[in-house]
Amino acid sequence: MSEKRTDARNVRSGGRTVRISRPGKELFPGDGITKWDLVEYYRSVSRRIIPQLRGRPLMMERHPDGIGGKPLMQKNAPGYFPDWVRRAVLPKEGGEVVHVVCDNTATLLYLADQACVTPHRWLSRADRPDHPDRLVFDLDPPSSGESGFEEVRWTARRCRGLLGELGLPGLLMTTGSRGLHVIVPLDRRADFDTVRSFARDAADLLAARHPDRLTTEPRKANRRGRLYLDIQRNAYAQTAVTPYAVRARPGAPVATPIDGRELDDPELRSDRWTLRTLRERLADDPWARTDTRGRSLRAPRERLKRLAEGEGEG
């Protein structure tokens, strides 16, 4: 066994020493990206990603054999995790789950050492798990190629336009996978059933406005080439990829916040920024130019109802 696969390195953060075992292990073999590269990346973006993770239960997407191996989609925190890694014990059907909660950089680096390439976060926080502070519209292309992603961009504009009519912001993020997320910050007053119902009604209205291009039909066979407005993540214990998280795909693409103007950039793709190129965006936070305080759905629900009724009559 080579030295680079057996040595270890220590990294300090917040008064903690995190031991990185086998830092030279290639997690992205086709790109030569090692575990140490992953650790260094997450350390470099910690100021941005920790506020997106803090207080939230996680599902860890671990790749101990690299992204070519079988991933571990892990909810329970293993017993060997150090005591200083925060846990949250939350109910599930027939039992409970002990989730990791990443509140600090040391925990983030420890997860990287565990080959957690992608932390997937809950849309609610551990102290009020039934009351989300995020609503997500998940927009994936209906087909492969550039035309498919153009449909995503077109849909994201319409989605943000409807949210604007309802008095809500729509934060944009490339997923690092296939599409875009449109995210609405919430004030945690509504429970998941209420939020999901609102998201479904908004998606139904969008699909009714553009029936030739958009659909809420969950069955692929019935979509007929239209883009599916996916609101399924808006439920208890469901997760979404965390902003600034690395995806386990060739090139190590990163889920990246963008602003509305970037929808018009012909170079925009879901995987445009990667572990190696994301640093160029850290000098500017696109979401800092948007009011990201949590919003109530009470008035938007009434506006949405009136819009749907008015357009239905038309």
Phi, psi and omega in degrees: 000134184287158181298323185293344179264351184244345181285173178219157178225150177253144176227137182259139176201127176057035180082001178255148171251121180253123180273124179258108180275144179047057184298336181275000180296129181279116176271334176239081189302323181291344183244356181069024181269123186260173175300321179296322175300319178295316178300313181297322178297309183295328175294322183289333182253010186301325181296332179269319188277329182299317176299334178280340182259331192305129176083358187254135170298148183239154160248125183267124173262100186257143180229071183297337178255019183084169187290348175277347180269184180282125181283156172252113176265096195248123177263314182287136174286124178299151182296338182277354177299142183297156183298332184283353172280119184293142174241158172224122179267115185232148183286149168224172180298118178082011180172215181210162179233136176262099183271150166282141172237123185261098183259354186207167184294323180301317178296317179301317180290325176297319178296321176298321176298329178277014180062029172281095181290318185231116169274124177257126188256151169293158175271003176231169179258159188296334183282338176219072190294339180272357186237097185291152170246014174219139170241137186233129165259121184258113186247108176249149183294144178285346180211165179279166177092177185296324181295326178296317180287332175298325175296323178297314181296317178300316181292321179299322177298315180293323179296314178294327177296316177295317178301321177299320176300329183269358179081027182239144173281157175230101179284139183252144177209131167290143183273348186077357179248264184244334190221215182230152168251139168250120191242132178248120175285135184241163183267005176071016177277327181272145177275176185298321181299318180293316181295316181295320178297318177298314181298320179295317180295321178295317179296320179299319180293317177300316180295324178293327178288329185227064188294339180278345185238338185234152179210155170250016180285115183290337182276122182302323183297338182260004183277336176053046175080001180274154179283133181274124177274097189269116178243015189291340181289347184275071181205157180305132176073001172281156183233164173221153181298141182281137172308136180076008177280145176280142176257147183276067181224156179308135182090350181055057177294158186237137172291118194233121173299141176225170173251171187300327181296332183288347174297338180269359180283118182296343179275353183292130173220164180294334182244030186298318183258144185231174176308326183273342185244350186297332184303333181297341182263354187288343178288344184222131179255108182302327182282345179292341180271004180240145176286106186259012179295150182294136184251149173282148175264359186300302180292317177302326178296320179293318178298317180298318179299316180294319178299314182296318179294317181294318181284333175292323178291329180288000000 
